[in-house]
Amino acid sequence: MRLFLILGLLFLKTTVYGQFTIGVKIGGIAFHQQPVSPNYYKWSIDKNGRFVGFAGFSITAGYRFNPFIGVKVIQTILPYDCAGKFSGITHIGVDFHDDIIGIKNERHQLSASFGPLFY
């Protein structure tokens, strides 16, 4: 029962209809571009240590100017990052939406945010 409750909370999403959105994300997977030793990361998913899981949560806020572009602010708290250390990340960026490439889906939305990360 506890597993179903945790999975339900992981995939719970609340959407505010309109141009302003608020979201919460829990957990994730990190990808390391440079070769690393898998012995450094206790949550390594593959044997090379490139894909590593982490536990944390993010609070996101975004504003959509039009169907194609917007801005997004993300604050992430990681009690356990890839190396098992406490970390915090702030992201402010330009948010591009899936309408740019012609994907039309009312239930799901794809977006990519580009901008600096502050650790």
Secondary structure as GFF3:
##gff-version 3
##sequence-region A 1 119
A	DSSP	alpha_helix	2	10	.	.	.	ID=ss1
A	DSSP	beta_strand	20	31	.	.	.	ID=ss2
A	DSSP	beta_strand	51	64	.	.	.	ID=ss3
A	DSSP	beta_strand	69	80	.	.	.	ID=ss4
A	DSSP	beta_strand	87	97	.	.	.	ID=ss5
A	DSSP	three_ten_helix	98	101	.	.	.	ID=ss6
A	DSSP	beta_strand	111	114	.	.	.	ID=ss7
A	DSSP	beta_strand	117	118	.	.	.	ID=ss8
###
